[in-house]
Amino acid sequence: MFNIIYTDFRTIRELEEVSKGENIVKWIKGQMISWLGHLERMEDDRMPKKIFTRELEGTRRKVRPRKRWKEEVERDLQVLGVSRWRELVADRKKWKDIVRHAKAHSGL
């Protein structure tokens, strides 16, 4: 959307200029919700879906738990008032409306 290559180093001012005033954080959160829908509709044998649905085994160091991607996106959906998101994903038009709403929501 912004035609920025991830290896480019940009200042905040340059990013604001390229985005033409659009809030980049809202855009990223909208893209995360969009990707969640894509993952959920994906066939179960695809690697991204396997990684997304698998629970990791083993132990971790005793420190503050990391925020996981899935938990962050689910929290954003709660802020938007979206419940039963797994059912809504199947309807692409409704999901696209949710993504559009996320990009415009002031609380994300």
N, C-alpha and C positions, 0 to 999 in steps of 0.2 A: 504494500500500500504506500509506504513512504519511500520506496526505492533506496533503502539503506542496507548495505551489505554488513553482516554482523562483524566482519573484521575491520570495518571502518571505525576510527576513533572520532567521536564527535563530542562537542561541548553541549551543554544543556541548551544554550542559546541557538546553536546550529540545529539541534533537534526541534526546538520550538519553531524555528523558521521553516524547516522542511515540512513540519506537520500542519502548518498554517493555522495554528491556534487550537487544533484538536488535542484533547487530553490523551497523551500517550499511554498512561496507566490504564485508563478506561478501555482504550483500544486493545491493549495486551490482555486485559481480563476478559474482554469479549472474545478474543481469539482463543483463550484458554477454554471458555465455555463451548465455543464452536468445536474445538478439538475433542472435548469430552463427549459431545454428541457423535462425532465421527468414530471415536473409539468404541462407544457403546453399540453402534450399529455394525461395527466390524465383525467379520466372521471369527469364531472362537479359535481357529487354528492359526491366525495371523500373529506374528511375534509381538507387535505393539499391544494387542489385546491380551496376550498371555502375560506380558509384563505388568500391564495395568491391573489385571484381576488377581494376580498371584500375591499371596501374603508371604512375606519374607520370614524365614526361620532363623533361629540362632539368637544370640544375645548381643547387646550393644553396651557401650560404655555407660556408666551411670552419670549422665549429664542431662541437661534440659532436652526433651525430645525435639527432634527436628520437625518442622512443619512439612508435611508431605503435600505434594502437588494436588492429589485427589481431595484431601481434606480442605485445602484452600479453595478449590473450585466449588466444593459442596457448601462451604461457608458463604461464598459469594452468591450461590443460588438461594440460600436461606435468606440473605439480605434482600434479594430480589423478590422474595415471597414465593419461590418456586418449590412446590412439594411434588413428590412422585415424579422426579425428573426422569427416571428410567423409563417410565411409560410415555412421557412427552417426547422423548428422543425419536421414537418411531415415526412421528409426524414431522417431517422435515420443515413444513411451512410454519408450524407452531414453534419449533426449535429455532428457526431463523428469526422469528419475532422475539424470542427470549434473548437471543444474542444481540439483536438490534437494541432491545430495551437495556441490556447490560452496558452497552457502549454509551448510552445516554444517561444512565442512572448516576445520581450525584453521590450516593452512599458507598460506592465501590472504590 
